[in-house]
């Protein structure tokens, strides 16, 4: 599916004034003092984060350059771009950030005039597994696992199965790239069986499902790039999110500045046999700035192209006829502005 140009209600012709430092610099993450390896096995989070911090602290107009390579990010937090003004994070066509944690790949917060370009994101290890249904008998299905994918009884899958939180997704129609959302039996148990696995299900499975592809996934893994509370433009271009079964590709939330997404791909790596990309495409919520999305290509994503939502807040008081109070520390709201519409 190709989506072209969506513009929010606050689109205008206002001029943007962008200031630049007198001596804009490029911070190469592979150079000293950062010394990122890009070898896919050494944790490069510290090197990239330090380069980002130095570029932000040095003023506007600077670039963090991430040359081609596979950069493992194993820190418990994201690459954070915070309080930046006039920063570019630029990769090459072969620049891949591998997310080895449950947090988001990259976050842009409280910033303005930020550009992220030529970055690919993927999971360091897959958050899902897949295979083929080889036999069916009543409420049980025997399945094989595709080569290179995690075991069906991996601990995180087993924990969710024990809690009744795991369903068997089945690709019942070979002509359709996503699973059949009308056919999701809950898995009640999993047992290894001669190199295969037996799933116990909460309902019988039709024998016609023999030979069909299946997948299960962990509900974790972080998002790709998320943006919060940005007061000026954020531009994301040539971003590729392979996901590996992790969270959605992009999150756009509570920004008063404009957000522009261009030439973005959310899907499996080209040439791979992955059934699952991400648990969602783009999440959009609570923005006051215009959003433009041009040339977005999503493939094998488990949710709609874009999910739009509004903010909900508990009412803590009703002191007079036309006055309500809400928690001042509610993390789900940015705050109210003159002209906002409130529905109760």
matplotlib code that plots the C-alpha trace (Angstrom):
import matplotlib.pyplot as plt

x = [0.0, 1.3, 0.0, 0.6, 0.4, -1.7, -1.8, -3.1, -5.5, -2.7, -1.0, -0.1, 2.3, 4.2, 7.9, 10.3, 13.4, 16.3, 19.5, 22.8, 26.1, 28.9, 31.0, 28.7, 30.5, 30.1, 30.5, 31.5, 30.6, 33.4, 36.1, 37.7, 36.6, 33.4, 35.0, 31.8, 32.6, 29.5, 30.4, 27.0, 28.3, 29.9, 27.4, 27.7, 25.0, 27.4, 29.4, 26.4, 24.7, 27.9, 28.2, 24.6, 25.0, 28.2, 26.5, 23.5, 25.7, 27.8, 24.9, 22.7, 23.6, 25.7, 25.5, 26.0, 27.2, 26.8, 28.7, 27.5, 27.6, 25.6, 25.4, 24.2, 22.3, 22.2, 21.6, 18.4, 17.5, 17.0, 19.3, 17.9, 17.8, 16.6, 16.5, 18.2, 17.9, 19.2, 20.6, 20.9, 21.5, 22.7, 23.4, 24.4, 22.3, 24.0, 23.6, 21.6, 20.8, 20.1, 17.8, 18.9, 16.5, 12.8, 13.0, 12.6, 15.3, 15.5, 13.5, 13.3, 11.9, 11.6, 13.5, 13.2, 14.7, 15.8, 16.4, 16.9, 17.9, 19.2, 18.7, 17.6, 16.3, 15.9, 15.8, 19.1, 17.2, 13.7, 10.7, 8.7, 8.9, 7.2, 6.8, 4.3, 1.4, 2.2, -0.7, -4.1, -6.1, -9.0, -7.7, -4.0, -1.7, 1.7, 4.0, 7.5, 9.7, 11.4, 15.2, 16.8, 13.8, 13.5, 12.1, 8.3, 8.8, 11.3, 10.9, 9.1, 6.6, 6.0, 5.4, 2.7, 1.1, 0.9, -0.8, -3.3, -1.9, -0.7, -2.7, -1.8, -1.8, -2.4, -1.7, -4.8, -4.8, -1.4, -2.4, -2.8, 0.4, -1.1, -2.6, -6.3, -7.6, -10.8, -8.8, -6.8, -7.1, -5.6, -2.6, -3.0, 0.2, 3.2, 5.2, 8.4, 7.8, 10.7, 12.0, 8.5, 6.1, 2.5, 0.3, -2.8, -5.5, -8.7, -10.8, -10.6, -8.6, -9.9, -7.6, -7.6, -5.0, -2.4, 0.4, -0.4, 2.1, 1.9, 3.5, 3.6, 5.3, 6.4, 4.6, 7.8, 10.8, 10.3, 9.3, 11.5, 11.6, 9.2, 8.7, 7.3, 6.8, 8.7, 8.2, 9.6, 10.0, 11.1, 11.9, 12.4, 13.4, 14.6, 13.9, 13.5, 12.0, 12.3, 11.1, 11.8, 8.3, 8.9, 6.7, 5.5, 7.8, 7.0, 5.3, 4.2, 2.7, 2.1, 4.2, 3.3, 5.9, 5.4, 6.4, 7.3, 7.8, 9.2, 10.3, 9.8, 9.5, 8.0, 8.3, 10.5, 14.1, 14.1, 14.6, 13.7, 10.9, 9.7, 6.0, 6.0, 7.5, 6.1, 3.1, 2.0, 2.8, 2.5, 0.9, -0.4, -1.8, -2.4, -0.5, -1.1, 1.4, 0.8, 1.8, 2.8, 3.4, 4.7, 5.6, 5.1, 5.3, 4.1, 4.3, 3.2, 2.4, 0.0, -2.0, -3.6, -1.5, -1.9, -3.7, -4.9, -6.0, -6.9, -5.9, -7.9, -7.6, -9.4, -11.6, -10.5, -12.9, -15.9, -15.7, -18.3, -20.7, -18.2, -14.9, -13.3, -9.9, -7.5, -4.3, -1.4, 1.0, -1.0, 1.7, -0.9, -1.7, 0.4, -1.9, -4.8, -4.6, -7.1, -9.3, -9.0, -12.2, -12.9, -15.4, -16.7]
y = [0.0, 3.4, 6.4, 10.0, 13.3, 13.6, 17.1, 18.1, 20.9, 23.3, 23.5, 27.1, 29.1, 30.4, 31.1, 28.9, 30.7, 28.3, 29.4, 27.8, 27.8, 29.7, 26.6, 23.6, 20.3, 16.6, 14.1, 10.7, 8.0, 5.8, 8.4, 9.2, 9.8, 7.8, 4.8, 2.9, -0.4, -1.1, -4.8, -6.0, -7.6, -4.7, -2.5, 0.9, 2.7, 4.7, 5.9, 7.0, 8.7, 10.6, 11.9, 13.0, 14.8, 16.6, 17.7, 19.1, 20.8, 22.4, 24.4, 24.2, 23.1, 20.0, 16.5, 13.1, 10.8, 7.0, 5.3, 2.0, -0.9, -2.8, -1.0, -3.0, -1.0, -3.0, -0.2, -0.2, 3.2, 4.6, 6.8, 10.1, 13.3, 15.8, 19.6, 19.7, 22.7, 22.2, 18.6, 16.1, 12.4, 10.9, 7.3, 5.6, 3.2, 0.4, 1.9, -0.4, 0.0, -3.3, -3.0, -5.5, -4.2, -3.6, 0.2, 2.2, 2.5, 6.3, 9.1, 12.8, 15.0, 18.7, 19.6, 21.6, 21.4, 17.8, 15.6, 11.8, 10.3, 7.0, 4.9, 1.3, -0.3, -3.9, -6.2, -7.7, -11.0, -11.7, -11.1, -13.7, -17.1, -18.7, -22.0, -24.4, -26.4, -30.0, -31.9, -31.1, -33.2, -31.6, -29.0, -29.7, -28.5, -29.9, -27.3, -27.0, -23.9, -22.3, -22.4, -19.5, -18.6, -19.0, -22.2, -22.2, -22.9, -20.1, -18.8, -15.5, -17.3, -20.0, -17.4, -15.7, -19.0, -19.9, -16.6, -17.2, -14.3, -16.0, -16.8, -18.8, -16.5, -18.4, -17.3, -19.1, -17.4, -17.6, -14.7, -12.4, -11.1, -11.0, -13.6, -14.3, -12.1, -14.1, -17.2, -16.8, -19.7, -19.2, -21.4, -23.2, -25.2, -26.1, -29.4, -30.3, -33.3, -34.8, -31.5, -30.1, -28.7, -29.5, -26.5, -27.2, -24.8, -23.5, -24.5, -27.1, -26.3, -27.2, -29.8, -27.5, -25.5, -28.2, -26.7, -23.1, -20.8, -19.6, -17.2, -16.2, -13.2, -11.5, -8.2, -6.2, -5.0, -1.2, 1.1, 2.4, 6.3, 8.1, 11.8, 13.7, 17.3, 18.8, 22.5, 22.8, 20.7, 17.0, 15.4, 11.7, 10.5, 7.3, 5.4, 1.6, -0.4, -4.1, -4.5, -8.2, -8.5, -5.5, -2.4, -0.1, 1.8, 5.4, 7.2, 10.9, 12.2, 15.6, 17.6, 21.3, 21.5, 20.0, 16.4, 15.2, 11.5, 10.9, 7.8, 5.4, 1.6, -0.5, -4.1, -7.3, -7.1, -7.4, -11.0, -12.5, -14.9, -13.1, -13.2, -10.5, -7.0, -5.0, -4.9, -1.7, 0.9, 4.5, 5.7, 9.3, 10.9, 14.3, 16.4, 20.1, 20.5, 19.5, 16.0, 15.2, 11.6, 11.1, 7.8, 5.4, 1.7, -0.8, -4.5, -7.4, -5.1, -6.3, -3.1, -0.4, 1.9, 4.8, 4.7, 8.1, 8.7, 11.5, 12.0, 10.8, 12.3, 11.4, 14.2, 14.7, 17.6, 19.6, 22.8, 24.7, 24.4, 24.9, 23.9, 20.5, 19.6, 16.8, 15.4, 17.9, 15.0, 12.8, 11.5, 11.0, 14.7, 17.6, 20.2, 22.2, 25.3, 28.0, 26.7, 23.0, 21.0, 18.9, 16.0, 14.4]
z = [0.0, -0.9, 1.1, -0.2, 1.6, 4.7, 6.2, 9.6, 10.4, 11.3, 7.9, 7.1, 5.0, 8.0, 7.4, 9.4, 10.7, 11.1, 12.8, 12.1, 14.0, 12.5, 12.1, 11.5, 12.0, 11.2, 14.0, 12.5, 15.1, 13.9, 14.6, 17.9, 20.6, 19.7, 18.0, 17.0, 15.4, 13.2, 13.4, 14.6, 17.8, 19.8, 21.7, 19.8, 21.8, 23.9, 20.8, 18.9, 21.9, 22.8, 19.2, 19.3, 22.6, 21.5, 18.2, 20.1, 22.7, 20.1, 18.6, 15.5, 12.0, 13.0, 11.6, 13.2, 10.5, 10.9, 8.0, 6.5, 9.0, 11.5, 14.8, 17.8, 20.4, 23.6, 26.1, 28.1, 26.6, 23.1, 21.1, 22.5, 20.5, 23.1, 23.1, 19.7, 17.3, 13.8, 13.9, 11.2, 11.8, 8.5, 7.5, 4.3, 2.3, 4.3, 7.8, 10.0, 13.7, 15.5, 18.5, 21.2, 23.9, 24.6, 24.3, 21.1, 18.5, 18.5, 20.2, 19.2, 22.0, 22.8, 19.6, 16.4, 12.9, 13.2, 10.2, 10.2, 6.9, 5.4, 8.5, 8.6, 11.9, 12.7, 15.7, 16.9, 17.5, 16.2, 18.5, 16.6, 15.1, 12.1, 10.3, 8.6, 10.0, 9.3, 11.0, 12.7, 15.1, 16.8, 19.2, 18.4, 15.6, 14.9, 13.4, 12.0, 12.5, 9.6, 9.5, 11.3, 13.5, 17.3, 18.9, 19.4, 23.1, 23.7, 27.3, 26.4, 24.1, 26.8, 29.5, 27.3, 26.4, 30.1, 30.8, 27.9, 25.9, 22.8, 19.7, 16.6, 13.6, 10.3, 6.8, 5.4, 2.0, 0.1, -2.0, 1.0, 2.7, 6.2, 8.5, 8.7, 11.6, 11.7, 12.6, 15.8, 18.2, 21.6, 22.3, 25.7, 25.6, 23.5, 23.5, 21.5, 19.3, 17.3, 16.0, 15.6, 18.2, 19.2, 19.9, 22.1, 21.1, 22.7, 19.7, 16.9, 13.8, 10.4, 8.6, 5.6, 7.5, 7.0, 4.9, 5.8, 7.3, 11.0, 13.3, 17.0, 18.5, 21.7, 22.4, 23.0, 21.2, 21.0, 18.2, 15.4, 15.6, 18.0, 18.3, 21.3, 22.4, 19.4, 18.9, 15.4, 12.3, 12.4, 9.0, 8.6, 5.1, 3.7, 6.9, 6.7, 9.5, 9.3, 12.8, 13.4, 15.0, 17.3, 17.8, 15.1, 12.7, 13.7, 16.6, 16.2, 19.4, 21.1, 18.6, 18.1, 15.2, 11.8, 11.1, 7.6, 6.7, 3.2, 1.3, 4.2, 4.1, 6.9, 5.9, 5.8, 4.6, 0.8, -0.3, 3.2, 3.9, 7.0, 7.6, 10.2, 10.1, 13.1, 15.4, 13.8, 11.1, 12.4, 15.6, 15.5, 18.7, 20.2, 17.6, 17.1, 14.2, 10.6, 9.5, 5.9, 4.8, 1.3, -0.3, 2.6, 1.7, 4.3, 3.9, 6.2, 9.1, 11.8, 12.1, 10.0, 7.9, 10.4, 13.8, 15.0, 18.5, 21.0, 24.5, 27.5, 31.0, 34.2, 35.7, 39.3, 40.1, 39.0, 41.1, 39.1, 36.3, 33.4, 35.1, 35.4, 36.7, 35.6, 37.0, 36.4, 36.1, 33.8, 31.4, 28.6, 28.1, 26.9, 28.4, 27.1, 24.9, 24.1, 21.3, 22.1, 21.9, 25.0, 25.0, 28.1]

ax = plt.figure().add_subplot(projection="3d")
ax.plot(x, y, z, "-o")
ax.set_aspect("equal")
plt.show()
